Amino acid sequence: MFDIVQSMLRISYYYSRFLGVLNFEIDSKTGYARITTQSTIYAAVVNVVLVCLIPSLTQSELLHILWKNAGQLHEYLILVVMGMRQELRSVLSQTRDLEEERRKATFMIKCCTLADQLEAIARRQSELQKLVDLMTIIFGIQGICIASSSYISCIGSIYFTFSAIKRSAGMTCGLNVYMLSGIVIGVYLLDLGITIDNTFTVLDDHDELEQLLEEYSSFGIGLDKRLETVFESFQLQLARHRLEIPILGLYNMDKTMGISMTNSIILNSIVLIQYELKYS
């Protein structure tokens, strides 16, 4: 029978050995740990190399560019969508006020101006859609890796936390150990939550654009033909090209998928905990 717990432990062990985090070896047959000269030397060499690379990395122009521009793409998407939403609200408010305009010349001028503004919003939405499509292609593999690692890390954190509490019943662990572990898990979950919230913010603001455009049907009859055409064209554009964030074409990153992943994490964590209680 495939032992998923043992497989996860093996992966974590060899991964830690490769990074030089562990300076001891574990006998796969007996499960006992032993400190060996080669494991200690390897861990020391890896850590020395990493420390020596820090000065060269801090002087790297690429690293400075990455740190300087980190997060700007997310901020750009959020600001663009929020800006379009505010501009669309302004256009709808002014369009609604046209119903009280009685002077034909002024009415036509305002209609043309509003049509131009609405066309500009539609162009930005189209450019935003192209940018998101390009991002999903470029960062597709990174996205699936982040989603997979976050999924496994959440399950592992829940399982290892339960195992640590269960096995420390007869042991004396200092308060600092529990505090440090809680801080690490809390910071990780906070970072994950902020990343997910940024994604959902863009999607929610874009959905609000569609809801705002639905108010067009409640306007009175008699708007300029060009303005009506632009409104209808923008509605068709949003309906035909909904803003989505696909991950390698496997699924879309949205609230439905987020809820499904959360349910899956909870269920798999319960299965692992039940397995631990039964076979430990």
C-alpha positions as CSV (number, residue, x, y, z in Angstrom):
1,M,0.0,0.0,0.0
2,F,1.3,3.4,-0.9
3,D,2.3,5.3,2.2
4,I,1.6,9.0,1.5
5,V,3.0,10.2,4.8
6,Q,6.3,8.4,4.4
7,S,6.6,9.7,0.9
8,M,6.0,13.3,2.0
9,L,8.6,12.8,4.8
10,R,11.1,11.4,2.3
11,I,10.6,14.3,-0.1
12,S,11.0,16.9,2.7
13,Y,14.2,15.0,4.0
14,Y,16.0,14.8,0.6
15,Y,15.0,18.4,-0.3
16,S,16.4,19.7,3.0
17,R,19.6,17.6,2.5
18,F,20.0,19.1,-0.9
19,L,19.7,22.7,0.4
20,G,22.1,22.0,3.2
21,V,19.5,22.6,6.0
22,L,20.2,19.2,7.7
23,N,23.6,18.1,8.8
24,F,22.6,14.6,9.7
25,E,21.4,11.5,7.9
26,I,18.4,9.2,8.6
27,D,18.6,5.5,8.2
28,S,15.7,4.5,6.0
29,K,15.5,1.1,7.6
30,T,15.6,1.9,11.2
31,G,14.5,5.6,11.1
32,Y,17.2,6.7,13.5
33,A,19.2,9.9,12.8
34,R,23.0,9.9,12.9
35,I,25.5,12.7,12.4
36,T,28.1,11.9,9.8
37,T,31.2,13.7,8.6
38,Q,30.1,13.9,4.9
39,S,26.7,15.3,5.7
40,T,28.1,17.9,8.0
41,I,30.8,19.0,5.5
42,Y,28.2,19.1,2.7
43,A,25.8,21.3,4.7
44,A,28.7,23.6,5.7
45,V,29.9,24.0,2.1
46,V,26.4,24.7,0.8
47,N,25.8,27.4,3.5
48,V,29.2,29.0,2.9
49,V,28.5,29.1,-0.8
50,L,25.1,30.7,-0.3
51,V,26.6,33.3,2.1
52,C,29.4,34.1,-0.4
53,L,26.8,34.6,-3.2
54,I,24.9,37.3,-1.2
55,P,27.3,40.2,-2.0
56,S,27.3,39.4,-5.7
57,L,23.5,39.0,-5.8
58,T,23.0,42.4,-4.0
59,Q,25.1,44.1,-6.7
60,S,23.2,42.4,-9.6
61,E,21.3,44.9,-11.8
62,L,18.7,42.2,-12.5
63,L,18.0,41.8,-8.8
64,H,17.6,45.6,-8.4
65,I,15.2,45.7,-11.3
66,L,13.2,42.8,-9.9
67,W,13.0,44.3,-6.4
68,K,12.1,47.7,-7.9
69,N,9.3,46.4,-10.1
70,A,8.0,43.7,-7.8
71,G,4.3,44.0,-7.3
72,Q,3.9,46.9,-9.9
73,L,2.1,44.7,-12.4
74,H,-0.5,43.8,-9.8
75,E,-0.8,47.4,-8.8
76,Y,-1.2,48.5,-12.4
77,L,-4.0,46.0,-13.0
78,I,-5.9,47.1,-9.9
79,L,-5.5,50.8,-10.6
80,V,-6.5,50.4,-14.3
81,V,-9.7,48.5,-13.4
82,M,-10.6,50.9,-10.5
83,G,-10.0,53.8,-12.9
84,M,-12.2,52.4,-15.5
85,R,-14.9,51.7,-13.0
86,Q,-14.9,55.3,-11.7
87,E,-14.9,56.7,-15.2
88,L,-17.8,54.5,-16.2
89,R,-19.8,55.7,-13.2
90,S,-19.1,59.3,-14.3
91,V,-20.2,58.5,-17.9
92,L,-23.4,56.8,-16.7
93,S,-24.2,59.7,-14.3
94,Q,-23.8,62.3,-17.1
95,T,-25.8,60.1,-19.5
96,R,-28.6,59.9,-17.0
97,D,-28.5,63.8,-16.7
98,L,-29.0,64.1,-20.5
99,E,-32.7,63.2,-20.0
100,E,-33.2,66.7,-18.6
101,E,-31.2,68.4,-21.3
102,R,-33.6,70.3,-23.7
103,R,-31.2,72.2,-25.9
104,K,-30.5,70.1,-29.0
105,A,-27.0,71.5,-29.7
106,T,-25.8,71.0,-26.2
107,F,-27.4,67.6,-26.1
108,M,-25.5,66.5,-29.2
109,I,-22.2,67.9,-28.0
110,K,-22.5,66.1,-24.6
111,C,-23.5,62.8,-26.3
112,C,-20.4,63.0,-28.6
113,T,-18.2,63.7,-25.6
114,L,-19.6,60.8,-23.6
115,A,-19.3,58.5,-26.6
116,D,-15.6,59.4,-26.9
117,Q,-15.0,58.7,-23.2
118,L,-16.9,55.4,-23.4
119,E,-14.8,54.4,-26.4
120,A,-11.6,55.2,-24.5
121,I,-12.8,53.0,-21.6
122,A,-13.6,50.2,-24.0
123,R,-10.1,50.4,-25.5
124,R,-8.4,50.3,-22.1
125,Q,-10.6,47.2,-21.2
126,S,-9.5,45.5,-24.4
127,E,-5.8,46.3,-23.7
128,L,-6.2,45.0,-20.2
129,Q,-7.7,41.8,-21.5
130,K,-4.7,41.3,-23.8
131,L,-2.3,42.1,-21.0
132,V,-3.9,39.5,-18.7
133,D,-3.9,36.9,-21.6
134,L,-0.2,37.6,-22.1
135,M,0.5,37.3,-18.4
136,T,-1.3,33.9,-18.1
137,I,0.9,32.6,-21.0
138,I,4.2,33.9,-19.6
139,F,3.5,33.0,-15.9
140,G,1.5,29.9,-16.5
141,I,4.1,27.4,-15.3
142,Q,4.9,29.7,-12.3
143,G,1.2,30.0,-11.5
144,I,0.7,26.2,-11.4
145,C,3.8,25.7,-9.3
146,I,2.7,28.4,-6.8
147,A,-0.8,26.9,-6.6
148,S,0.6,23.4,-6.1
149,S,3.2,24.4,-3.5
150,S,0.6,26.5,-1.6
151,Y,-1.9,23.6,-1.7
152,I,0.7,21.0,-0.4
153,S,2.2,23.5,2.1
154,C,-1.2,24.1,3.7
155,I,-2.0,20.4,4.0
156,G,1.5,19.7,5.3
157,S,1.3,22.6,7.9
158,I,-2.0,21.3,9.2
159,Y,-0.8,17.7,9.4
160,F,2.6,18.5,10.9
161,T,1.0,20.9,13.5
162,F,-1.3,18.1,14.6
163,S,1.5,15.6,14.7
164,A,3.7,18.0,16.7
165,I,1.0,18.7,19.3
166,K,0.1,15.0,19.5
167,R,3.7,13.8,20.0
168,S,4.7,16.6,22.4
169,A,2.1,15.4,25.0
170,G,4.8,13.8,27.1
171,M,7.7,16.2,26.1
172,T,8.7,19.5,27.5
173,C,8.7,22.1,24.7
174,G,9.4,25.7,25.4
175,L,6.9,28.4,24.7
176,N,9.3,30.1,22.2
177,V,9.0,27.0,20.0
178,Y,5.2,27.3,19.8
179,M,5.3,31.0,19.3
180,L,7.9,30.9,16.5
181,S,6.0,28.1,14.7
182,G,2.8,30.1,15.0
183,I,4.4,33.2,13.7
184,V,5.9,31.4,10.7
185,I,2.6,29.7,9.7
186,G,0.7,33.0,10.3
187,V,3.0,35.0,8.1
188,Y,2.8,32.4,5.3
189,L,-1.0,32.3,5.4
190,L,-1.1,36.1,5.5
191,D,1.1,36.4,2.4
192,L,-1.0,33.8,0.6
193,G,-4.2,35.6,1.6
194,I,-2.9,38.9,0.3
195,T,-2.0,37.4,-3.0
196,I,-5.4,35.8,-3.5
197,D,-7.2,38.9,-2.4
198,N,-5.3,41.0,-5.0
199,T,-6.5,38.6,-7.7
200,F,-10.1,38.6,-6.5
201,T,-10.0,42.4,-6.3
202,V,-9.2,42.7,-10.0
203,L,-11.9,40.2,-10.9
204,D,-14.6,41.8,-8.6
205,D,-13.9,45.3,-10.0
206,H,-14.2,44.0,-13.5
207,D,-17.5,42.3,-12.7
208,E,-18.7,45.6,-11.3
209,L,-18.0,47.1,-14.8
210,E,-20.5,44.7,-16.3
211,Q,-23.1,45.5,-13.6
212,L,-22.7,49.2,-14.1
213,L,-23.3,48.8,-17.9
214,E,-26.5,46.9,-17.2
215,E,-27.9,50.3,-15.9
216,Y,-27.9,51.4,-19.5
217,S,-31.1,49.5,-20.2
218,S,-32.9,51.7,-17.6
219,F,-32.2,54.9,-19.4
220,G,-34.9,56.7,-21.3
221,I,-35.3,56.6,-25.0
222,G,-33.8,59.3,-27.2
223,L,-30.1,59.1,-26.7
224,D,-27.7,59.9,-29.6
225,K,-27.4,56.9,-32.0
226,R,-23.6,56.9,-31.7
227,L,-23.7,56.9,-27.9
228,E,-26.2,54.0,-28.0
229,T,-24.0,52.1,-30.4
230,V,-21.0,52.5,-28.2
231,F,-22.9,51.4,-25.1
232,E,-24.1,48.3,-26.9
233,S,-20.7,47.5,-28.4
234,F,-19.1,47.8,-25.0
235,Q,-21.6,45.4,-23.5
236,L,-21.0,42.9,-26.2
237,Q,-17.2,43.3,-25.7
238,L,-17.5,42.5,-22.0
239,A,-19.9,39.6,-22.6
240,R,-17.7,38.1,-25.4
241,H,-14.3,38.6,-23.6
242,R,-14.9,38.1,-19.9
243,L,-11.8,38.8,-17.8
244,E,-10.5,35.5,-16.6
245,I,-7.2,34.3,-15.2
246,P,-6.6,30.7,-16.5
247,I,-3.8,28.6,-15.1
248,L,-2.2,26.7,-18.0
249,G,-5.6,26.2,-19.5
250,L,-6.4,23.7,-16.6
251,Y,-8.7,26.0,-14.6
252,N,-9.6,29.6,-14.0
253,M,-8.4,31.3,-10.8
254,D,-11.6,32.6,-9.3
255,K,-13.6,32.4,-6.1
256,T,-15.2,29.1,-7.0
257,M,-11.9,27.5,-7.5
258,G,-10.6,29.1,-4.3
259,I,-13.5,27.6,-2.3
260,S,-12.9,24.2,-4.0
261,M,-9.2,24.2,-3.1
262,T,-10.0,25.2,0.5
263,N,-12.5,22.4,0.8
264,S,-10.0,20.0,-0.7
265,I,-7.3,21.1,1.8
266,I,-9.6,20.5,4.7
267,L,-10.7,17.1,3.5
268,N,-7.2,15.9,2.8
269,S,-5.9,17.2,6.1
270,I,-8.7,15.3,7.9
271,V,-7.7,12.1,5.9
272,L,-4.1,12.5,7.0
273,I,-5.0,13.1,10.6
274,Q,-7.3,10.0,10.6
275,Y,-4.5,8.0,9.1
276,E,-2.1,9.2,11.8
277,L,-4.5,8.4,14.6
278,K,-5.1,4.9,13.2
279,Y,-1.6,3.8,12.3
280,S,0.6,5.7,14.7
